[in-house]
Amino acid sequence: MKAAVMTGIRQMRIVDLPKPSIKNDGDVLLKVAVVGVCGSDIHYYLTGGIGSKYVQYPYLAGHECSATVEAIGKKVKHVRPGDTVAVEPAVSCHECPQCKMGRENTCCNLKFLSVPGELSGCLCEYIVMPEDCCLPTNGRVTHEQAALCEPFTIGVYTIQQSHLAKGDKIAILGSGPIGLSCLTAAKIQSAAGVYMTDKLDYRVEFAKKAGATWAGNPDKGDVVKDILQREPLGADIVCECAGQQNTIDQAVEVLRPGGVLMLVGIHESDRVGFLINHIRRKEITIINVRRQNRCASRAIELVASGRAEIDSFVTHRFKLEQAKEAFDLVADYRDGVVKAMISL
């Protein structure tokens, strides 16, 4: 089968790899249809690692995908050959203490597509996944929408964990696909005001068109002052989606006393800091987001029902043979890119 593999920093080529086969009765062989280029993919592409996870070349990236069922194991019950599915990239054991607590996203034995040392990625023609990672779409969403549901699910989970209530005011710092997913989910939950920031002017404009109450560029103005002028009491919730120290600092300033800080972005540095006096005096609650947990089906339903409009996130489309071009585009933030999709 064809695959696009990384062979070094900012290096990628198309190769032929053995087609995977079903080895366990609960496995499903999938023909990959569409793969989204994620920010974590770009971290690996540019630096060769995230945190303690380092790439060994050749490396197969990709974890946001949709697919068609090609074949199934003997014990598979809920999907059949020909079904279209959204793929949940996290494989949990369902047996460890975390899983039994209902926390599959922090499974002690978690394996994840395209994470070094865990599972190979999906930027290839075929993959094998456990049945419970194959979420039937029943033709209600397109392949592209099904792949987009992976990042959108993170937005749904983030807003769920924040306990946003109708009428709450929320700031989202970082207007990439995850920030926009948080915006979409917050609007569905009837947030009264959504304030967004980004260092890229085109993403600021994109956030406005997507429904933000206000959006601004922190490099071109005092976004904390601008938000507090509009919300003098401060925001009830801030989602930090940029993975930067300065956005954490801005979040603490923007939050009202008793507010909730959601840490969503992936940071390149191993450590971040907080102005503890501000955190303490405001009694800020900090919630770290580890992808998502049990929100995938809801995300698919929101898209299928038309309540969540995510199609506009896709700004660029490529074929597998153009994978390097897609990664370079996203890595360099060129041509107004928000989400690049690769079809197989």
ABEGO torsion letter per residue (X at the ends): XBBBBBAEBGBBBBBBBBBBBBABAABBBBBBABBBBBAAAAAAAAAGBBEABBBBOBBBBEABBBBBBABBBAABAABBBGBBBBBBABBBAGABAAAAAGBAAABAABBBBGBBGBBBBABBABBBBBAAABBBAGGABBAAAAAAAAAAAAAAAAAAAAGBBBGBBBBBBEABAAAAAAAAAAAAAGBABBBBBBABAAAAAAAAAAGBABBBBAAAEBAAAAAAAABAAEBABBBBAAGBAAAAAAAAAABBBGBBBBBABBBABABBBBBAAAAAAAGBBBBBBBEBBGAAAAAAAAAAAGABBAAAABABBBBAAAAAAAAAAAAAGBGGBABBBBBX
